[in-house]
Amino acid sequence: MGSSLVPVPNLVDMVWEDRPARPASKLKVLTTKTTGRTHSEKIQQLRQDLEKKGVAGFVVSGLDEVAWLFNLRGSDVHCNPIFFSYAIVTPEYVKLYLQEKSVSQDVIDHLGPEVILRPYETLFDDLRDLAPILQANKQRFLLGTRTNLALAVALGKGNSIEARSPVTDAKAIKNDAELEGMRQCHLRDSAALISYFAWLEEQLANGVEVDEADGAARLEQFRA
């Protein structure tokens, strides 16, 4: 009785004085041969989805969703082709928040003039600047169900709604190029597995003892 939850700053950030720098890998641009669709086409679809939902914009916070939406890949997170980022998509503009070290001229050329590049650290300030505008126009932003609370707090009370991300649904429906990419990936992995099984059979036939760690390490070599 009489208790309520209140947001607080990240306490770990407040005491972690010697925190190492955030990884910032150089981004790789994917062509439509791999993706099947340009980022402009994906953004247009997203805008149509937002119009149907009656919202003023969407904060793309899932790293996999940002990578998919803009046809970019990185390596900021070990064993994942993603990079630290956010994006804001509205009917009027698209802002992509990236670490400066990650951006090359190829990335700038790929994104073109329709995508406004912003420093990664400025997202929350931009959301706070949006709050009074949304309030005045009686509009709301969409936040995905996996979005952290800090984004909703920055947008201000009553200025956002929470729902399943439309990007999650869009990237789940694979086009022909993506389907073919998955087939080719599985063919390459099958070849690696066959090579591994042949190696393993040879070792066992020659009386070599192969423990689980040795086998896993050799399989990783074949797959690499």
N, C-alpha and C positions, 0 to 999 in steps of 0.2 A: 504494500500500500504506500502510495506517495513516491515511488521510485520510478525513474525513467532513464533511458540510455541517452548519452550525449556523446557526440564525436570529439575526439581529442587528437592532437598532433601525434605523429608516429614517434613513440617514446624511444625506440631504438635509434632513429636518426638524431635525436637530441643528445644522446650520450656517446655516439660512435664518432669520435674525433679523428681517428686515423683511418677512416674508411677508404678503401682503394677506389680508384677511378672506375666509373662504369665502362664496360667494354663498348667499343665503337668500331665495328667492322665495316669495311668498305662494302657498299651495297652492289648487288648484281642485278642487272636488268634482264628480264625474261621477254622474249619475243612472242608474237602471236602464234608462231609455230609450236610453241610449248603450251601457251595459255589458251589459245583458241579465241580469245577476245581481248580487245584493248582495255586499258584502265578507263578510258573515256566511256566505253560502252557499259562497263560495270557500274561506273558512277551514275550514268543516266538511269540504269535500272534501279539503283538504290534510291535515287530521287523520286522515281515513280512510286516506289514502295513507301517512302516517307509521306508523299502526298496522300496516298490511300489511308495512312494512319493519322493524317491531320496534324502532324508535328512540324515544328519550324526547322528542325535539324537533328543530326545524330552525331554523337561522339563515338567514334570507332576506337575502342580501347583494347580489344583482343589483338595480340601481336600477330597471330596467324591470320586474322581478318585484314589487318592493314597490309600485310605482305601480299595476300591474295588480291585485294582490291586494287592495289597499285602495280601489280606485276613486278614486285621487287623481292629479293631474297638477301639474307645476311647471315651472320654467324655470331651474333652477340651472346646467344645462349648455347651452351655446349650441346652438340648432337641435334640441334634444331636449326632449320634454315630461316630464322626470324631475327628481328632487330628491335631495339627499344624505340618505340614510336607511339604516337597517337594521331588521330585525324578528326577533323570536323567537316561534315558535309551538310550543306544547306542548298536551297534552290538557287542562291545567288553566288556562292563561292565554295571552294574546297581548300582547306588548310591541312597541310601535312607537317607534323612536328617531328623533326629528326635531330640527331646529334650532328653537329657541323662536320666532325671528322669523318662521318659515314658518307657524306655527299660528294660525288664526283661530277664532272661536267656531263658525263654520259647519263647520269641520273637526272640532272637538270634538263637536258635535251629530251630525255624520255618523257618526263612529266609534262613538259610544255607550259605555256602561259596560264592554262586553266587551273593549275595547282599552285597554291601559294605555299612556299616553304617557310616554316617558322622554327626557331630554336626549340628544342625539346623541352627546356625548362620553363617556357613561357605559357604553356597550356593553361595552367590554373589561373594565371593572371587574366588571360583572354576569356576564360569562362566567367570569372568574377565581373569582367567588364560587360559580358553579355546579360548578366542577371537583371539589371534595371531595365534593359531594352525588352527582354521577355516579359517582365512584369508589366511594363507600360502597355505593351501590345497584347497582353493576355495570351501569350504563346507559351509553348512548352517544348523542350528538347526530349528526344528519346535516348534513354540509356539502356544498354543491354543488361540482362539479368546477371551476367558475370562481371559487371563493372564495379570497381571499388567505390566505397561510400564517399571518398574524398571528392570525386567528380560531382556527385549530387550536392554536396555541401557547397562547393565552389559556385555551382549554378544558382544556388539559393532555394529556400524552401518554396515548394509549389511550382517551381519552374521546370520540372522534369517529370517524366513518367518512365516506369520500368517495364520492359517487355523483352521477349526473345529477339535477339539481334537479327535483322533481315539479311545481314551479310552471312550469317551462319547458314541460313536456308539457301541462299543463292549459291554459295560455294559447295554445297552438298550435291547440287545437280551438275554432274560432269558433262562437258561438251565433248565432241568427237576427239579433239586434240588431247584433252585431259585423259580420256579413256584410253587412247592409244599410248600415251605416256605411261600409264599404269601397266598396260600390257607389256611394253618394252622393259619396264623396271622389273617385272616379275620374271621375264625371260632371262635377263642378266643375272638375277638372283638365283634362278634355277641352275644356270650354268655354274655359278659359284658353288652351289650346294653339291652338284654332281662331281665337281673337281674335288671337293672336300671329302665326299664319301669314297671316291677312288683312292685318295691319299690315305684315308683311315683304314680302308681294307688292306692296302699294301703294308701299312705299319703292323697291323694285327697279324697278317700272314707271315711277316718276318719276325714275329715274336716280340715286337716293340711294345712296351707298356705305355699307353696314352691315358693320362688322367683327365679329369673334366676341365681343368684350367688350361692344359696344353691343347686339348681339342677345341676349346672356345677361342683360344688365341689364334690357332691356325685357321679356323673358320672365318674369323674377322679378317685375316690376311687375304683369303680368297675373295671375300666380299669387297674388300677395299679396291 
